Amino acid sequence: MDTRGKTNAEFRAEITETLGRHDANFDELNHNFNRVNDALQGVMAELQAMRIAHSHHSSEREWYCWYTKSKGQLRWKEFVSALLHRFGPTEYDDPSEALSRLKQTTTVNAYQEAFEKLSHKVDDLPENFLVGCFIAGLKDEIHLDVRVKQPKTLSKSISVAHLIEEQNQVQRKFNNPVRPATTPSFQPKPPHTNTMGLLGPAPAQRTTHPTAPIRRITGQEERERREKGLCFYCDEQYVPGHRCSRP
């Protein structure tokens, strides 16, 4: 801007004109930015609608079929609005309250992912609130050790929790080492000798039978029993190895 040879009034007029042109440019830029932002919001909503419309989940798929059948031909904006009303967040959802109730049930990594997913839904949460919620939701075996470290940031709390988890895992392996499977040692059986045929059973294995009382018979009875093949002491047939069944 050349100010040589110009009066103050001319100079002020030129500055006002220049600023006016810049204001108009800023207004146009802001207007274009808002248009782009609205378009992006619409694209995100449509993408979510398309995802649910083509979802394989039975509840979402059934709602889509019911809605399109009951409403017939409808405009895309109406469908997106109904879709977000049915499956989107409600005004009663409070991510900060859900964040304070969140608890670790498996690994620190899974708990971290769930915590970050909820925390991203709330703006301007103070760092000390996030740190307190994260530590409070950890398992008891990790919670106290992380508190002792007194981390000041969420990232530090997450790092310490991962470290404590790994330390506990190593400690459990040390206390419960895996023992290799042992195979029973081979014990050769002593050679089996069969002496039953030569000497008969050992004295402790022999069965004792009560001795039958001596029965006196006459010579005539002896001859008759011998001819009939009867036992001298009972009335049963005599065969080799015979034992009287009655005294």
DAJONOR-V198703 format. One record per pair of residues at least 12 apart in sequence whose C-alpha atoms are under 10 Angstrom apart, sorted by sequence separation. I is the first residue (numbers start at 0). J is the second residue. If there is no record, write none. Layout:
BEGIN
[[I,J] [I,J]]
END
This chain:
BEGIN
[[1,13] [51,63] [52,64] [66,78] [101,113] [102,114] [134,146] [145,157] [224,236] [225,237] [230,242] [231,243] [233,245] [0,13] [101,114] [145,158] [146,159] [224,237] [230,243] [232,245] [233,246] [0,14] [115,129] [145,159] [146,160] [232,246] [48,63] [63,78] [66,81] [98,113] [99,114] [114,129] [131,146] [134,149] [144,159] [145,160] [216,231] [66,82] [98,114] [101,117] [130,146] [134,150] [144,160] [145,161] [215,231] [216,232] [0,17] [97,114] [98,115] [145,162] [214,231] [215,232] [98,116] [99,117] [114,132] [115,133] [141,159] [142,160] [145,163] [214,232] [63,82] [98,117] [114,133] [130,149] [131,150] [134,153] [141,160] [144,163] [213,232] [214,233] [62,82] [97,117] [98,118] [130,150] [131,151] [133,153] [141,161] [144,164] [212,232] [96,117] [97,118] [130,151] [131,152] [132,153] [141,162] [142,163] [211,232] [94,116] [95,117] [98,120] [111,133] [114,136] [130,152] [131,153] [134,156] [138,160] [141,163] [59,82] [62,85] [94,117] [95,118] [98,121] [110,133] [127,150] [129,152] [130,153] [133,156] [134,157] [137,160] [140,163] [141,164] [93,117] [94,118] [95,119] [127,151] [128,152] [129,153] [130,154] [133,157] [140,164] [94,119] [95,120] [126,151] [127,152] [128,153] [130,155] [131,156] [141,166] [59,85] [94,120] [95,121] [110,136] [111,137] [126,152] [127,153] [130,156] [134,160] [138,164] [141,167] [48,75] [59,86] [93,120] [94,121] [95,122] [110,137] [126,153] [129,156] [130,157] [133,160] [140,167] [93,121] [110,138] [95,124] [99,128] [45,75] [48,78] [49,79] [52,82] [99,129] [102,132] [103,133] [107,137] [45,76] [48,79] [51,82] [98,129] [101,132] [102,133] [103,134] [106,137] [107,138] [211,242] [44,76] [47,79] [48,80] [51,83] [99,131] [100,132] [101,133] [102,134] [103,135] [104,136] [105,137] [106,138] [211,243] [214,246] [45,78] [46,79] [48,81] [49,82] [95,128] [99,132] [100,133] [102,135] [103,136] [104,137] [105,138] [211,244] [213,246] [45,79] [48,82] [95,129] [98,132] [99,133] [101,135] [102,136] [103,137] [104,138] [107,141] [208,242] [211,245] [212,246] [41,76] [44,79] [45,80] [47,82] [48,83] [51,86] [98,133] [100,135] [101,136] [102,137] [103,138] [211,246] [44,80] [47,83] [96,132] [99,135] [100,136] [101,137] [102,138] [103,139] [210,246] [45,82] [95,132] [99,136] [209,246] [41,79] [44,82] [45,83] [48,86] [98,136] [44,83] [47,86] [47,87] [111,157] [110,157] [108,157] [111,160] [107,157] [111,161] [107,158] [108,160] [107,160] [108,161] [107,161] [106,161] [107,162] [107,163] [108,164] [107,164] [106,164] [107,165]]
END
